[in-house]
C-alpha cells in the first residue's frame, strides 16, 4: 500500500500553497513596488518567464478581472467602463480589466502605477485595442508582441519569428526600465517554469483515476500561478506541493463528488467566475469534471515533448507560446476531445457558450456535433459571460443541471 502523507507534511505543503494565493500575490506586488522593481501591466499568454528573469513584476488585468468576478467585487470596475462609454457587449475581461487599470485598484486594494505595458496581439482579438487604451491613458511605453494566426504553430519559420519577438521584448524592457537580462537568470526561470508545468501535467493525469481527487472548482483558482508567476521558484514549489496533496487524496480515494463519483464530465470553456457554485452543484449531484481544454491545453508546457529546455530558453519559450488552442482547426480540437473522452472515461459534456470570449466560443458548436456523432454523449449548454453576472440565473442553471443528471442516470440503467 502506498504511504500517505503525514499531517506535518500536509501542513508544510499547505504553507507553500499560501505563498501564491490571490491575496498573497497582491501583497507581493506591493512589496515589489516598494523595492523599486519595475511594474509591467501584461496580457495573459506573454512569456512571463522573461519578466521574472529580469526582476520585473507583472500585473495581469485579465486575472484581476477573474478574481474580482469570483469574489463578487467586479461591479465597481464594470461601472467605470460603463461611465466611459463601454457597451456591455464588449468582453467582460476587457471592461473589468480597463476599469481596474483606470481606477488603479483591484479587489484587494490600490495598484501601483505601472512603468511599462506588454501584450500579445493574437491570443485575444481585443488585446491590441485594450492595450492601446492603456497606452493612451497612462502615456507609458507599450510593446505589442506579434504572433500571426496559424494552424501550424511549430513550423520552424513561425517559431523563429516569435523567438525574435521575445528578444524584442527583452530589448524593450531594457530600453524603458533599469532592468537587464542575464542569460543564466533566464535559464533558471525557464527551469522553474518547466517544473511548474510538469507538476501541473501530473495533477491532470491524476484525474484519470476513478474517482478523480480533483475538483474543477478548486483547479480553476489553482491555475492562477500558471498565468501570473511562471519563472518564479515559488511557482514551481506551489505545483509540486499541490501535486503531492492531490496524489495523497487519490491514494485515499477521496473525491469532490458527494456520495461518490457517479458521472465523469468534460467542461468546455472558461469557468463561470461569478458563479463557480455551478460546479459545486454538479458535485453535489455526484458529477465530477475530469478534463477541460482550459486547464489541459491553454496553460503549462505546451510543447511536443511536454517539457521546456532551459539551455535553449528563447527557442523553448517560442515553441511553447506559439501553440495557441484557438489557432487550431476544428479537426485537431476534436482529436483532443476524442482522446480525453476515451482516456478519462467521460460520461457527458458541459459547454459554456461564452458571449465575451469569441476566440474560445467560435467552433464550439461544431466540436460538440463531432463529439455527439463519435461518442453519443449527452451535452448540456450554458450561455452567459465569464466575468459579468448580468443575465445569469442560478436557479435556472440548477434546473437544467437536474435535467442533465436525470439523462445521465437514465443512460446508466
C-alpha positions as CSV (number, residue, x, y, z in Angstrom):
1,X,0.0,0.0,0.0
2,X,1.3,3.4,-0.9
3,X,2.4,5.6,2.0
4,X,0.2,8.5,2.8
5,X,1.4,12.0,3.8
6,X,1.8,12.8,7.4
7,X,-0.1,15.6,9.0
8,X,3.1,17.6,9.4
9,X,3.9,17.2,5.7
10,X,0.4,18.3,4.7
11,X,0.7,21.4,6.8
12,X,4.1,22.1,5.3
13,X,2.7,21.8,1.7
14,X,-0.3,24.0,2.5
15,X,2.1,26.6,3.7
16,X,3.8,26.5,0.3
17,X,0.4,27.0,-1.4
18,X,-0.4,30.1,0.7
19,X,2.6,31.9,-0.9
20,X,0.7,32.3,-4.2
21,X,-2.9,32.8,-3.2
22,X,-4.5,35.8,-4.9
23,X,-4.2,37.8,-1.8
24,X,-0.6,36.8,-1.3
25,X,0.2,37.7,-4.9
26,X,-1.3,41.2,-4.3
27,X,1.0,41.7,-1.3
28,X,4.0,40.5,-3.4
29,X,3.2,43.2,-6.0
30,X,3.1,45.9,-3.3
31,X,6.4,44.6,-2.0
32,X,8.0,44.6,-5.5
33,X,6.9,48.3,-5.9
34,X,8.4,49.3,-2.6
35,X,11.6,47.6,-3.6
36,X,11.8,49.8,-6.7
37,X,11.2,46.9,-9.2
38,X,9.6,47.9,-12.5
39,X,5.9,47.1,-12.7
40,X,4.6,45.8,-16.1
41,X,0.9,45.5,-17.0
42,X,0.9,42.4,-19.1
43,X,-1.7,40.3,-21.0
44,X,-2.1,36.6,-20.3
45,X,0.0,34.4,-22.6
46,X,3.0,36.6,-23.0
47,X,6.4,34.9,-22.0
48,X,6.2,36.0,-18.3
49,X,9.3,33.9,-17.6
50,X,11.3,36.7,-19.2
51,X,9.9,39.3,-16.8
52,X,10.7,37.2,-13.7
53,X,14.2,36.7,-15.1
54,X,14.6,40.5,-15.4
55,X,13.1,41.2,-11.9
56,X,10.1,42.9,-13.4
57,X,6.8,42.4,-11.6
58,X,3.9,41.6,-13.9
59,X,0.3,42.6,-13.3
60,X,-2.4,40.8,-15.3
61,X,-5.7,42.7,-15.7
62,X,-7.4,39.5,-17.0
63,X,-6.5,37.6,-13.9
64,X,-7.5,40.5,-11.7
65,X,-10.9,40.7,-13.5
66,X,-11.5,36.9,-13.0
67,X,-10.6,37.2,-9.3
68,X,-12.9,40.3,-8.8
69,X,-15.7,38.4,-10.5
70,X,-15.1,35.3,-8.4
71,X,-15.3,37.1,-5.1
72,X,-18.2,39.4,-6.2
73,X,-16.2,42.7,-6.4
74,X,-16.2,43.4,-10.1
75,X,-19.3,45.8,-10.2
76,X,-17.2,48.9,-9.5
77,X,-14.9,48.2,-12.4
78,X,-17.8,47.5,-14.8
79,X,-19.4,50.7,-13.8
80,X,-16.2,52.6,-14.5
81,X,-16.1,51.1,-18.0
82,X,-19.8,51.9,-18.5
83,X,-19.2,55.5,-17.4
84,X,-16.6,55.8,-20.1
85,X,-19.0,54.6,-22.8
86,X,-18.1,50.9,-23.0
87,X,-21.1,48.7,-24.1
88,X,-21.9,45.5,-22.1
89,X,-21.5,43.7,-25.4
90,X,-17.7,44.2,-25.1
91,X,-15.7,41.4,-23.5
92,X,-16.2,41.5,-19.7
93,X,-12.4,40.9,-19.1
94,X,-11.7,44.0,-21.2
95,X,-14.3,46.1,-19.5
96,X,-13.4,45.0,-16.0
97,X,-9.7,45.0,-16.7
98,X,-9.8,48.5,-18.0
99,X,-11.9,49.6,-15.1
100,X,-9.3,48.1,-12.7
101,X,-6.5,50.0,-14.6
102,X,-8.3,53.3,-14.7
103,X,-9.3,53.1,-11.0
104,X,-5.7,51.9,-10.2
105,X,-7.1,49.4,-7.7
106,X,-8.0,45.7,-7.6
107,X,-10.5,43.7,-5.5
108,X,-7.7,43.7,-2.8
109,X,-6.8,47.4,-2.9
110,X,-4.7,50.0,-4.8
111,X,-2.4,49.1,-7.6
112,X,0.9,50.9,-8.1
113,X,1.2,53.0,-11.3
114,X,2.8,50.8,-13.9
115,X,6.1,51.5,-15.7
116,X,5.6,49.6,-18.9
117,X,2.9,47.6,-20.8
118,X,3.3,44.4,-22.8
119,X,0.7,42.5,-24.8
120,X,0.3,39.9,-27.5
121,X,-1.8,40.8,-30.5
122,X,-3.4,37.4,-31.4
123,X,-4.4,35.2,-28.4
124,X,-7.2,37.6,-27.7
125,X,-8.8,39.6,-30.5
126,X,-9.2,42.7,-28.2
127,X,-5.7,42.9,-26.8
128,X,-4.5,45.4,-29.3
129,X,-7.3,47.8,-28.7
130,X,-7.3,47.1,-24.9
131,X,-3.6,47.9,-24.5
132,X,-3.9,50.9,-26.9
133,X,-6.4,52.4,-24.4
134,X,-4.0,51.8,-21.6
135,X,-1.1,53.3,-23.5
136,X,-3.2,56.4,-24.3
137,X,-4.3,56.8,-20.7
138,X,-1.0,56.2,-18.9
139,X,1.3,57.6,-21.6
140,X,3.7,54.8,-20.9
141,X,5.9,52.7,-23.3
142,X,4.0,49.7,-24.7
143,X,5.3,46.6,-26.6
144,X,2.9,44.7,-28.9
145,X,4.2,41.1,-29.5
146,X,3.1,39.9,-32.9
147,X,2.0,36.3,-33.4
148,X,0.1,35.9,-36.7
149,X,-2.6,33.2,-36.7
150,X,-1.5,29.8,-38.0
151,X,-2.7,26.2,-37.9
152,X,0.9,25.0,-37.8
153,X,2.4,26.6,-34.7
154,X,5.6,24.5,-34.8
155,X,6.6,25.5,-38.3
156,X,10.4,26.4,-37.9
157,X,10.0,29.8,-39.6
158,X,7.0,30.6,-37.4
159,X,8.8,29.7,-34.2
160,X,11.9,31.7,-35.3
161,X,9.6,34.7,-35.9
162,X,8.2,34.6,-32.5
163,X,11.6,33.9,-30.9
164,X,12.7,37.2,-32.4
165,X,9.6,38.9,-30.9
166,X,10.7,37.6,-27.4
167,X,14.1,39.0,-27.9
168,X,12.5,42.3,-29.0
169,X,10.5,42.2,-25.7
170,X,13.8,42.0,-23.8
171,X,15.2,44.9,-25.7
172,X,12.0,46.9,-25.0
173,X,12.3,46.2,-21.2
174,X,16.0,47.1,-21.1
175,X,15.4,50.4,-23.0
176,X,12.5,51.5,-20.8
177,X,13.5,50.3,-17.3
178,X,16.6,49.8,-15.3
179,X,16.2,46.0,-15.8
180,X,18.8,44.0,-17.6
181,X,18.7,40.4,-18.7
182,X,21.3,37.8,-17.6
183,X,21.1,34.6,-19.7
184,X,21.7,32.4,-16.6
185,X,18.7,34.1,-14.9
186,X,16.5,33.3,-17.9
187,X,17.7,29.7,-17.9
188,X,16.8,29.4,-14.3
189,X,13.3,31.0,-14.9
190,X,12.7,28.5,-17.7
191,X,13.7,25.7,-15.4
192,X,11.2,26.8,-12.8
193,X,8.5,27.2,-15.4
194,X,9.3,23.7,-16.7
195,X,8.9,22.3,-13.2
196,X,5.6,24.1,-12.7
197,X,4.3,22.8,-16.0
198,X,5.5,19.3,-15.3
199,X,3.7,19.0,-11.9
200,X,0.6,20.6,-13.4
201,X,0.5,17.8,-16.1
202,X,0.9,15.2,-13.3
203,X,-2.1,16.7,-11.5
204,X,-4.2,16.5,-14.7
205,X,-3.0,12.8,-15.1
206,X,-4.3,12.0,-11.6
207,X,-7.8,12.9,-12.8
208,X,-7.8,9.7,-14.9
209,X,-8.1,7.8,-11.7
210,X,-11.6,6.7,-10.6
211,X,-12.6,8.5,-8.6
212,X,-10.7,11.7,-9.6
213,X,-9.5,13.5,-6.5
214,X,-9.5,16.9,-8.2
215,X,-12.3,19.5,-8.1
216,X,-12.6,21.7,-11.2
217,X,-13.8,24.5,-8.9
218,X,-10.5,24.3,-6.9
219,X,-8.4,23.8,-10.0
220,X,-10.0,27.0,-11.6
221,X,-8.3,29.0,-8.8
222,X,-5.2,27.0,-8.6
223,X,-4.4,27.7,-12.2
224,X,-3.6,31.4,-11.3
225,X,0.2,31.0,-10.8
226,X,0.4,29.3,-14.3
227,X,-0.8,32.6,-15.7
228,X,0.9,35.1,-13.4
229,X,4.1,33.6,-11.9
230,X,5.8,31.2,-14.3
231,X,9.6,31.6,-13.9
232,X,9.4,32.2,-10.1
233,X,10.7,29.4,-7.8
234,X,7.6,29.8,-5.6
235,X,5.5,28.8,-8.6
236,X,7.4,25.6,-9.2
237,X,7.2,24.8,-5.4
238,X,3.4,25.6,-5.5
239,X,2.6,23.0,-8.1
240,X,4.9,20.4,-6.6
241,X,3.1,20.8,-3.3
242,X,-0.3,20.8,-5.0
243,X,0.6,17.6,-6.8
244,X,1.7,15.9,-3.6
245,X,-1.6,16.8,-1.9
246,X,-3.8,15.6,-4.7
247,X,-1.7,12.4,-5.0
248,X,-2.3,11.8,-1.4
249,X,-6.0,12.3,-1.8
250,X,-6.0,9.9,-4.8
251,X,-4.4,7.3,-2.6
252,X,-7.2,7.7,-0.1
253,X,-9.8,7.5,-2.8
254,X,-11.2,11.0,-1.9
255,X,-13.4,12.8,-4.4
256,X,-15.2,16.1,-4.6
257,X,-18.4,14.5,-5.9
258,X,-20.8,14.0,-3.0
259,X,-21.8,10.4,-2.4
260,X,-19.1,9.2,-4.7
261,X,-18.2,9.8,-8.3
262,X,-21.2,8.7,-10.4
263,X,-20.6,10.7,-13.5
264,X,-17.4,11.9,-15.1
265,X,-17.7,15.1,-17.2
266,X,-15.9,17.5,-19.5
267,X,-16.2,21.3,-19.1
268,X,-15.7,23.1,-22.4
269,X,-14.9,26.8,-21.9
270,X,-13.6,29.3,-19.4
271,X,-15.0,28.9,-15.9
272,X,-18.1,31.0,-15.0
273,X,-16.1,33.0,-12.5
274,X,-19.1,34.8,-10.9
275,X,-21.0,31.6,-10.4
276,X,-18.4,28.9,-9.6
277,X,-21.1,27.3,-7.4
278,X,-22.4,25.9,-10.7
279,X,-19.5,23.4,-10.5
280,X,-20.3,22.7,-6.8
281,X,-23.9,21.9,-7.7
282,X,-22.7,19.3,-10.2
283,X,-20.5,17.8,-7.5
284,X,-23.5,17.7,-5.1
285,X,-25.3,15.6,-7.7
286,X,-22.4,13.1,-7.9
287,X,-20.8,14.5,-11.0
288,X,-17.1,15.3,-11.3
289,X,-15.3,17.3,-14.0
290,X,-12.2,15.4,-15.0
291,X,-11.0,17.2,-18.1
292,X,-11.2,20.7,-19.7
293,X,-9.4,22.3,-22.7
294,X,-8.9,25.4,-20.5
295,X,-6.8,23.5,-18.0
296,X,-5.2,20.9,-20.2
297,X,-4.5,22.8,-23.4
298,X,-4.2,26.5,-22.6
299,X,-1.5,26.6,-19.9
300,X,1.6,24.8,-18.8
301,X,4.3,23.2,-21.0
302,X,2.6,23.4,-24.4
303,X,5.4,21.8,-26.4
304,X,5.6,18.5,-28.3
305,X,7.7,16.9,-25.6
306,X,5.7,18.4,-22.7
307,X,8.9,20.0,-21.4
308,X,10.9,23.2,-21.7
309,X,14.6,23.3,-22.3
310,X,16.5,25.8,-20.1
311,X,19.6,25.5,-22.3
312,X,17.6,26.9,-25.2
313,X,15.4,29.4,-23.3
314,X,14.3,31.7,-26.2
315,X,13.6,28.8,-28.6
316,X,11.8,26.8,-25.9
317,X,9.6,29.7,-24.9
318,X,8.8,30.4,-28.5
319,X,7.7,26.8,-29.1
320,X,5.5,26.9,-26.0
321,X,3.8,30.3,-26.6
322,X,3.1,29.8,-30.3
323,X,1.0,26.8,-29.5
324,X,-2.4,28.6,-29.2
325,X,-5.5,26.4,-28.9
326,X,-7.7,28.9,-30.8
327,X,-5.4,28.7,-33.8
328,X,-6.1,25.0,-34.3
329,X,-8.5,23.7,-37.0
330,X,-11.7,22.1,-35.7
331,X,-10.5,18.6,-36.6
332,X,-7.5,19.0,-34.4
333,X,-9.5,20.4,-31.5
334,X,-11.9,17.4,-31.8
335,X,-9.0,15.0,-31.6
336,X,-8.2,16.3,-28.2
337,X,-11.8,15.8,-27.1
338,X,-11.8,12.3,-28.6
339,X,-8.7,11.2,-26.8
340,X,-9.8,12.7,-23.5
341,X,-13.2,11.1,-23.6
342,X,-11.5,7.7,-24.0
343,X,-8.7,8.2,-21.6
344,X,-10.7,9.9,-18.8
345,X,-13.8,7.6,-19.3
346,X,-16.2,10.5,-19.8
347,X,-20.0,10.3,-19.5
348,X,-21.1,13.7,-20.7
349,X,-20.1,17.2,-21.9
350,X,-20.9,20.6,-20.5
351,X,-20.3,23.5,-22.8
352,X,-20.2,27.1,-21.7
353,X,-21.1,29.3,-24.6
354,X,-19.3,32.5,-23.6
355,X,-20.6,35.7,-25.1
356,X,-17.4,37.5,-24.0
357,X,-14.6,35.3,-25.4
358,X,-15.2,35.0,-29.1
359,X,-12.0,33.0,-29.8
360,X,-13.0,30.4,-27.2
361,X,-16.6,30.2,-28.4
362,X,-16.1,30.1,-32.2
363,X,-16.2,26.5,-33.3
364,X,-17.7,25.1,-30.1
365,X,-20.9,24.0,-31.7
366,X,-19.1,22.2,-34.5
367,X,-16.9,20.4,-31.9
368,X,-20.0,19.4,-29.9
369,X,-21.6,17.9,-33.0
370,X,-18.4,15.9,-33.7
371,X,-18.4,14.6,-30.1
372,X,-22.1,13.6,-30.4
373,X,-21.5,11.8,-33.6
374,X,-18.4,9.9,-32.5
375,X,-19.4,9.1,-28.9
376,X,-23.2,9.7,-28.5
377,X,-22.6,11.7,-25.3
378,X,-25.3,13.9,-23.7
379,X,-24.4,17.6,-23.9
380,X,-25.6,20.5,-21.6
381,X,-25.0,24.0,-22.9
382,X,-24.9,27.1,-20.7
383,X,-25.0,30.6,-22.2
384,X,-23.6,33.6,-20.3
385,X,-20.5,35.6,-19.6
386,X,-17.2,34.6,-18.0
387,X,-17.0,37.6,-15.6
388,X,-20.2,39.6,-15.9
389,X,-23.1,38.0,-13.9
390,X,-25.8,40.1,-15.6
391,X,-28.5,37.8,-17.0
392,X,-27.2,34.6,-15.4
393,X,-29.8,32.9,-13.3
394,X,-28.6,30.3,-10.8
395,X,-32.0,28.8,-10.1
396,X,-32.5,28.2,-13.9
397,X,-29.0,26.7,-14.1
398,X,-29.8,24.3,-11.3
399,X,-33.0,23.2,-13.0
400,X,-31.0,22.5,-16.2
401,X,-28.4,20.6,-14.3
402,X,-31.1,18.5,-12.6
403,X,-32.5,17.5,-16.1
404,X,-29.0,16.7,-17.4
405,X,-28.3,14.5,-14.4
406,X,-31.5,12.7,-15.0
407,X,-30.4,11.9,-18.6
408,X,-27.0,10.7,-17.3
409,X,-28.8,8.4,-14.7
410,X,-31.2,7.1,-17.3
411,X,-28.2,6.1,-19.6
412,X,-26.7,4.1,-16.7
413,X,-29.8,1.8,-16.3
